[in-house]
Structure formats: structure tokens, C-alpha cells
């Protein structure tokens, strides 16, 4: 049963069936042609037998009987002019049942008469009319029994069927070995490669190497090679990310402890009477608090326990101002200006810290892009309120995103928005906004600059 379920086994069986079907379609015309040749042979024999009577006006009964036996007929009627003439005759054992005129019989009629004869085992007396050979007259007519005709047809048919069976078996065997060599074995080889690769998909040595010379098999091998190469690369990247995640969790744990100690010192700094220290101390406290919160979030993410955003209402201008003040300190000697177009009365509902991280990531990317270009530039943050969302735009006049960043936007470790970046910042920002039920989209990027749009829904999430 296993052989019958295989591709080569089924192909072998189908080949035998189709060849036999073709032979059956050929069989009926062949058997009809054999019947016609048999009757034409009897007509020629009868015509030759009648020549003895033409040579002599009278022949003995014994010679006449011998001529009819040799011809295999009972009567011979020859029309040489307009008159029919009974040339030879013998007593008929039964009356004539049917008459067949071979002079104008169509192929369908010949096939039908042959099938009828094979289906009628009882011998019958029939009359056959044909054209004499060698222009020996206008027509010749004979009568004969069908027993010898049917026996010859059955014998011929059996030989045809046996020959057809032999041809089908030989043809099927040749096609079987051909298909097995050109199709089944390459497919089986591909299947073995797939099974071997599935055992260790991270092993690049198990990726299939296209070798087939058959176009279709070669295309399948090349597609499988591409798929396996991409999968192996993805698995390796996942493994590296898992290792990186463990390292980041350890660093975040220790860094959180260091920052917690630093928080203790900021309490004393806030007590200083120095005006400059008093002005900068709250910024330092907020920055350290954000760093501690980020470390705690990183540790929670490493445990797959990242908390959803804690939503609250606050003025968007406060977050934007904090981001711009922090980025101004990092500008250094670069010629970068900041602009904000946020209504002071615009209140949004979001997680304050997460929205700060998103805007800070976008502004930091814009600043680094302008600095790397070596040209002056501007970063502008604007906010507005629509009927169903709060929209925040972060625009810059930098050189635009690199092609690789546009191709794999928001995918970590596929090229960042700035030269040498990893793309992790944009990935984190997009994930945080999705947690709010909103979207982070690239609205435009070209030689004149880049614009990102943050859309936060005004409804749908409950306040904590």
C-alpha cells in the first residue's frame, strides 16, 4: 500500500491505465479494418475462383465445390456487363440474414458492424458486395458463414490486447524510471533537506544548496534556500536579543541601585541656597527619577511583565518644555534651534513618563541627525486637538531618514534614524504609543527634513 501512495507508484498505475485506454480507442478501428480486409480477401478469392468458369463454359461439380471451399464462400455472383451472372454456387445451410456493401461503407459503419459481429457468437449467413480487383467487372457478390470471420476477429483482438498490455507495461516502466530519476528523487532530496534542517534550524550548514538542473525543482530549491537563510538569520538574531536582554537586565539592576543612591544626594542639593543650584536641582531630580523608572521598566520587561500605561490628564506644554530644555543642554556647539507650538490650555490624557520618553526619542533622533549633517537646523514640536484624537508633530530640517531606516521603520536592530543608530528608540516609541491605543507614523521625510506624527485617542481607555 505504501507504493500505491507514493508519487512514482501512482504515476506508474496512471500510465498503465492511460496507455490501455488509448489502446482500447485504437482497438475498435483496428478490428473493423481487420474485418474489412478479411471480407475483401474472400471477395478476391471468389473472383479468382470464378475465372475458372470464364475459361471453360462448364466445369464439374467436384471442381466447383473445391473452388468454393478454397474461396471460403457458398455463392459467387459476378456482374461484368449490365447482367448479373451466378458464377459458382453450392447449397447454403441457412438463409441469408444480412447484406454488407463494402463499396461505400463509412468508418463508423465498419466499426459498428465489427462490434456487432463480435457481440454475436452464433454463425449467420451473410451477403457481401464489393468491387472486383483489376477491373474484373462492375461488382462481385459472395455469401458466407460468419463463424470463421468471428473466430479470426477474436484471435486478432486477443493478440491486439496482449500487445497493448505489453506496450503499456513497458511504457509505464520506462516512464516510471524516468520520472523517478528526474522528479521523484529531486523532490525526495528536498524533503530530506527540509527534515534535516528542521532538526537544527539555527545551523547554517543545514541550509539547502540549490543543485537541480530541472527548472521547477531549481526554483523550489532556491525559494527554500532563501526561506531557510532568512529563518536562520532571524533565529540567530532572536538568540542574540535574548542574550542582550539578560545583559541589559543585569546592567539595569545595578544602575538602578546606583541611581537610587544618587537620589539621596539630590535631597541635600535641593537645600542649597545657591540660586543656580536651586534652579537646576529640580531638573536633576526629575532626570534621576526618570532614569530609575526606566531601569525598573526594563527589569519588568525582561520578566515579560511590562505594565500598561498609567493614564492621567496633564498639560502637553509641560512635557514638551521638559524635553526641549534637556535637549538644549545636549546641543553643545551645534547650531540648532528649538520651536514649540503647543497651546498652554491643551490637556492630554496619557502616561506622563511614557509620553516624555516618546517625544524625547524623536527629538533626540532629530538633533543627532542635524548634528551629523554639519549644517544648522531647527526642531519644532506642535500639538493640536481634533474631534477624536490629540495630534503631536515632531518636525526637523535635517537631511531626512536613511533608506535602510525607511525600509525597516520601527523594527529594532535594522538601522536607526541616525547614522550608527540601532533603530531601538523608534521601536520603543512606537510600542509605547500602541500601548495608549494610538499610532506613531512617519508623515514625511526628504532632503528638507522629517516629520513624525503622534496620534493619541481621546476615548476608549479608562483613567487610572
C-alpha positions in Angstrom: 0.0 0.0 0.0 2.9 2.3 0.6 4.0 2.0 -3.0 0.5 2.9 -4.2 0.6 6.1 -2.0 3.9 7.2 -3.5 4.2 9.6 -6.4 6.1 7.2 -8.6 3.6 4.3 -7.8 0.6 6.4 -8.7 2.3 7.6 -11.8 3.0 4.0 -12.9 -0.6 3.0 -12.4 -1.9 6.0 -14.2 0.4 5.4 -17.1 -0.8 1.8 -17.5 -4.4 2.9 -17.3 -4.0 5.7 -19.9 -2.0 3.5 -22.3 -4.6 0.8 -22.1 -7.3 3.4 -22.6 -5.5 4.7 -25.7 -5.2 1.1 -27.0 -8.9 0.5 -26.4 -9.7 3.5 -28.5 -7.4 2.1 -31.2 -8.8 -1.4 -30.9 -12.2 -0.8 -32.5 -10.9 0.9 -35.6 -8.2 -1.9 -35.9 -10.8 -4.7 -35.5 -13.0 -3.0 -38.1 -10.1 -2.8 -40.5 -9.3 -6.5 -39.9 -12.9 -7.5 -40.7 -12.9 -5.4 -43.9 -9.6 -7.0 -45.0 -11.0 -10.4 -44.2 -14.0 -9.9 -46.4 -12.0 -8.3 -49.2 -9.8 -11.3 -49.2 -12.8 -13.5 -49.6 -14.0 -11.4 -52.5 -10.6 -11.7 -54.2 -10.6 -15.5 -53.7 -14.1 -15.7 -55.1 -13.1 -13.7 -58.1 -10.1 -15.9 -58.8 -12.3 -19.0 -58.4 -14.8 -17.5 -61.0 -12.0 -17.2 -63.6 -12.1 -21.0 -64.0 -15.7 -20.8 -65.2 -14.8 -18.0 -67.6 -12.1 -20.1 -69.1 -14.4 -23.1 -69.6 -18.2 -23.0 -70.2 -18.7 -26.0 -68.0 -16.8 -27.4 -65.0 -17.5 -30.5 -62.9 -19.3 -30.3 -59.7 -16.3 -31.6 -57.8 -14.1 -28.8 -59.2 -16.8 -26.2 -58.4 -17.1 -27.4 -54.8 -13.3 -27.3 -54.4 -13.1 -23.8 -55.8 -15.8 -22.6 -53.4 -14.1 -24.3 -50.4 -10.8 -22.7 -51.3 -12.6 -19.3 -51.5 -14.5 -19.9 -48.2 -17.8 -19.0 -49.7 -21.1 -20.6 -50.9 -22.1 -18.4 -53.9 -20.2 -16.1 -56.3 -22.1 -13.6 -58.4 -20.1 -11.5 -60.9 -21.5 -8.6 -62.9 -19.3 -8.0 -65.8 -21.7 -6.0 -68.0 -25.2 -5.0 -67.0 -26.4 -8.5 -66.3 -25.7 -10.4 -63.1 -24.3 -13.9 -63.5 -24.2 -16.6 -60.9 -20.7 -18.0 -61.5 -20.4 -20.6 -58.7 -22.9 -21.9 -56.2 -23.3 -24.5 -53.5 -26.2 -25.4 -51.2 -26.5 -22.9 -48.3 -27.2 -24.4 -44.8 -29.3 -21.3 -43.8 -30.9 -18.3 -45.4 -29.1 -15.0 -45.8 -29.6 -12.8 -42.7 -27.8 -9.6 -43.7 -26.1 -7.9 -46.6 -22.9 -5.7 -46.4 -21.8 -3.4 -49.2 -18.1 -2.6 -48.8 -18.1 -0.2 -51.8 -19.4 2.9 -49.9 -19.2 1.9 -46.2 -18.2 4.7 -43.8 -15.7 4.1 -41.0 -18.4 4.4 -38.4 -20.5 1.8 -40.2 -17.5 -0.6 -40.4 -16.8 -0.1 -36.7 -20.4 -0.7 -35.8 -20.6 -3.9 -38.0 -17.4 -5.2 -36.4 -18.7 -4.7 -32.8 -22.0 -6.3 -33.8 -20.1 -9.3 -35.2 -18.0 -9.7 -32.0 -21.2 -9.5 -29.9 -23.0 -12.2 -32.0 -21.4 -15.6 -31.3 -24.0 -17.6 -33.4 -22.8 -18.1 -37.0 -25.0 -16.3 -39.6 -25.2 -16.4 -43.4 -24.4 -13.0 -44.9 -24.0 -11.5 -48.3 -21.0 -9.3 -49.1 -20.8 -6.9 -52.1 -17.6 -5.3 -53.3 -15.6 -4.1 -56.4 -13.8 -6.8 -58.3 -10.0 -6.3 -58.4 -8.1 -5.4 -61.5 -11.2 -4.0 -63.2 -12.6 -7.6 -63.5 -16.2 -6.4 -63.6 -18.7 -4.0 -62.2 -19.3 -5.8 -58.9 -18.8 -9.1 -57.2 -21.1 -10.6 -54.6 -20.5 -13.6 -52.3 -22.3 -15.4 -49.5 -20.5 -16.9 -46.5 -20.9 -18.0 -42.9 -19.6 -15.7 -40.1 -18.1 -18.4 -37.9 -14.7 -18.3 -39.5 -14.8 -14.5 -39.7 -15.7 -14.1 -36.0 -13.1 -16.6 -34.9 -10.4 -14.7 -36.9 -11.6 -11.4 -35.4 -11.5 -12.8 -31.8 -8.0 -14.2 -32.4 -6.8 -10.9 -33.8 -8.4 -8.9 -31.0 -6.7 -11.1 -28.3 -3.4 -10.6 -30.0 -4.0 -6.8 -30.1 -5.0 -6.7 -26.4 -1.9 -8.7 -25.4 0.4 -6.5 -27.4 -1.3 -3.4 -25.9 -0.8 -4.7 -22.4 2.9 -5.4 -23.1 3.3 -1.9 -24.6 1.6 -0.3 -21.7 3.7 -2.2 -19.1 7.0 -1.4 -20.9 6.0 2.3 -21.5 4.9 2.6 -17.8 8.2 1.1 -16.6 10.3 3.4 -18.8 8.2 6.4 -17.6 8.4 5.2 -14.0 12.2 5.2 -14.0 12.4 8.4 -15.9 10.0 10.2 -13.5 11.8 8.7 -10.5 15.1 9.9 -11.8 14.0 13.4 -12.9 11.2 14.2 -10.5 10.8 11.9 -7.5 14.4 11.7 -6.4 14.9 15.5 -6.5 11.7 16.1 -4.6 12.7 13.4 -2.0 16.1 15.1 -1.7 14.4 18.5 -1.0 12.1 16.8 1.6 15.2 15.2 3.3 16.9 18.6 3.4 13.8 20.1 5.0 13.7 17.4 7.6 17.4 17.7 8.3 17.1 21.5 8.6 14.1 21.2 10.9 16.2 19.3 13.4 18.5 22.3 13.9 17.3 25.4 12.0 19.9 27.6 13.7 22.7 25.6 11.9 23.6 27.5 8.7 25.3 24.4 7.4 22.0 22.7 7.0 20.6 25.3 4.7 19.9 23.7 1.3 22.2 24.4 -1.6 20.3 24.5 -5.0 21.8 21.9 -7.4 18.9 20.6 -9.5 19.1 21.2 -13.3 15.3 21.0 -13.7 13.9 24.4 -13.8 10.9 23.9 -11.5 12.9 21.9 -8.9 15.6 24.5 -9.0 13.1 27.3 -8.4 11.7 25.3 -5.4 15.3 24.8 -4.0 16.1 28.5 -4.4 12.9 29.5 -2.7 13.6 27.1 0.1 17.2 28.3 0.4 16.0 31.9 0.7 13.4 30.9 3.3 15.9 28.9 5.4 18.5 31.6 5.2 16.1 34.2 6.5 14.8 31.9 9.2 18.3 31.0 10.4 19.2 34.7 10.5 16.1 35.5 12.5 16.7 32.7 14.9 20.3 33.9 15.4 19.1 37.5 16.0 16.5 36.3 18.5 19.2 34.4 20.3 21.4 37.5 20.4 18.5 39.6 21.6 17.8 37.1 24.4 21.4 37.3 25.5 21.3 41.1 25.2 18.1 41.2 27.2 19.8 39.2 30.0 22.8 41.6 30.0 20.5 44.7 29.9 18.5 43.4 32.9 21.7 42.9 34.9 23.0 46.4 34.0 19.6 48.0 34.7 19.5 46.2 38.1 22.9 47.6 39.1 22.3 51.0 37.5 19.0 51.3 39.4 20.9 50.8 42.7 23.4 53.5 41.7 20.7 56.0 40.7 18.8 55.3 43.9 21.9 56.3 45.9 22.2 59.4 43.7 18.7 60.4 44.6 19.7 60.6 48.3 22.3 63.2 47.4 19.9 65.3 45.4 17.9 65.9 48.6 20.8 67.8 50.1 21.5 69.6 46.8 17.9 71.0 46.9 18.6 72.5 50.3 21.4 74.7 48.8 20.9 78.5 48.9 22.7 79.0 45.6 20.2 80.3 43.0 21.7 78.4 40.1 21.7 75.2 42.1 18.1 75.8 43.2 17.1 76.3 39.5 18.9 73.2 38.2 18.2 70.9 41.2 14.6 70.0 40.2 15.7 69.2 36.7 18.4 66.9 38.1 15.9 65.2 40.5 13.4 64.6 37.6 16.1 63.2 35.4 17.3 60.8 38.0 13.7 59.8 38.8 13.1 59.1 35.1 16.3 57.0 34.9 15.3 55.0 37.9 11.8 54.4 36.5 13.3 53.4 33.1 15.6 50.8 34.8 12.6 49.4 36.7 10.6 49.2 33.5 13.5 47.5 31.8 13.6 44.9 34.5 9.8 44.4 34.3 10.0 44.0 30.5 12.8 41.4 30.9 10.3 39.4 33.0 7.6 39.8 30.4 5.6 41.8 33.0 5.6 45.3 31.4 2.9 47.4 32.9 0.2 49.1 30.8 0.4 53.0 30.7 -0.9 54.8 33.8 -3.2 57.4 32.2 -3.6 60.8 33.7 -4.5 64.3 32.5 -1.7 66.9 32.2 -0.8 69.9 30.1 1.2 68.8 27.0 3.3 72.0 27.2 4.9 70.8 30.4 6.3 67.6 28.7 7.4 69.5 25.6 9.2 72.1 27.7 11.0 69.5 29.7 12.1 67.7 26.6 13.3 70.9 24.9 15.2 72.1 28.0 17.0 68.7 28.3 17.9 68.6 24.6 19.2 72.2 24.7 21.8 71.1 27.2 23.0 68.4 24.8 23.3 70.6 21.7 26.8 71.8 22.6 28.3 73.9 19.8 25.9 72.8 17.1 23.7 75.5 15.5 20.3 74.0 16.4 17.2 76.0 17.4 14.0 74.7 19.0 10.4 75.8 18.5 7.2 74.8 20.2 3.7 75.5 19.1 1.6 73.9 21.8 -1.4 75.7 23.3 -1.0 76.2 27.0 -4.5 75.0 27.6 -4.1 71.8 25.6 -4.5 68.9 28.1 -3.9 65.4 27.0 -4.7 62.0 28.7 -1.7 59.7 28.6 1.1 58.2 30.7 3.3 61.2 31.6 6.6 59.4 31.7 6.0 57.3 28.6 4.9 60.2 26.5 8.1 62.1 27.7 10.2 59.1 26.5 8.5 59.0 23.1 8.9 62.8 22.4 12.4 62.7 23.8 13.4 59.8 21.5 12.0 61.6 18.4 13.7 65.0 19.4 17.0 63.3 20.2 17.0 61.5 16.8 16.3 64.8 15.1 19.1 66.5 17.0 21.6 63.8 16.2 20.7 63.9 12.5 21.2 67.6 12.3 24.5 67.5 14.2 25.7 64.7 11.9 24.8 66.7 8.8 27.1 69.6 10.0 24.5 72.2 9.0 22.3 74.4 11.1 18.8 73.2 11.7 15.5 73.6 13.6 13.4 71.1 15.6 9.8 72.1 16.1 7.1 70.4 18.3 3.5 71.2 17.8 0.3 69.9 19.3 -3.4 70.2 18.5 -6.7 68.6 19.4 -9.2 67.1 16.9 -12.6 65.6 17.4 -11.3 62.2 18.3 -7.6 62.5 19.0 -4.7 64.6 20.2 -2.1 65.1 17.5 1.6 65.8 18.2 4.1 66.6 15.4 7.8 66.5 15.8 9.5 68.1 12.7 13.1 68.9 11.9 15.0 70.4 9.0 17.6 67.6 8.9 18.8 65.5 5.9 15.9 63.0 6.2 15.9 59.3 7.2 18.4 56.9 5.6 16.9 54.4 3.1 17.5 51.5 5.4 15.6 53.2 8.2 12.7 53.9 5.9 12.6 50.3 4.7 12.6 48.8 8.3 10.9 51.7 10.2 10.1 50.9 13.8 11.9 47.5 13.6 14.8 47.2 16.2 18.3 46.4 15.1 17.6 47.1 11.4 19.3 50.5 11.1 18.4 53.6 13.1 17.1 57.0 12.1 20.6 58.4 12.5 24.0 57.2 11.3 25.2 54.4 13.5 21.9 54.0 15.3 20.2 50.7 16.0 16.5 51.7 15.5 15.7 50.7 19.0 14.5 54.2 20.0 11.8 54.3 17.3 10.8 50.8 18.1 10.3 51.6 21.8 8.4 54.8 20.9 6.0 53.0 18.6 5.4 50.3 21.2 4.6 52.9 23.9 2.2 54.7 21.7 0.5 51.5 20.7 0.0 50.8 24.4 -2.0 54.0 24.5 -4.2 52.8 21.6 -2.6 55.4 19.4 -0.2 55.4 16.4 3.2 56.8 15.6 3.6 57.5 11.9 6.2 58.9 9.6 4.4 61.7 7.9 7.2 62.9 5.6 10.9 62.5 5.1 13.1 64.0 2.3 16.1 66.3 1.9 14.2 69.2 3.5 13.6 67.3 6.8 11.4 64.7 8.6 8.1 64.9 10.3 6.7 62.3 12.8 3.1 62.4 13.9 1.8 61.0 17.3 -1.9 60.3 17.5 -3.5 59.6 20.9 -7.1 58.7 21.0 -9.4 60.9 23.2 -11.6 58.0 24.2 -11.6 54.2 24.7 -9.1 53.9 27.7 -10.1 54.4 31.3 -8.3 56.6 33.7 -6.4 55.0 36.5 
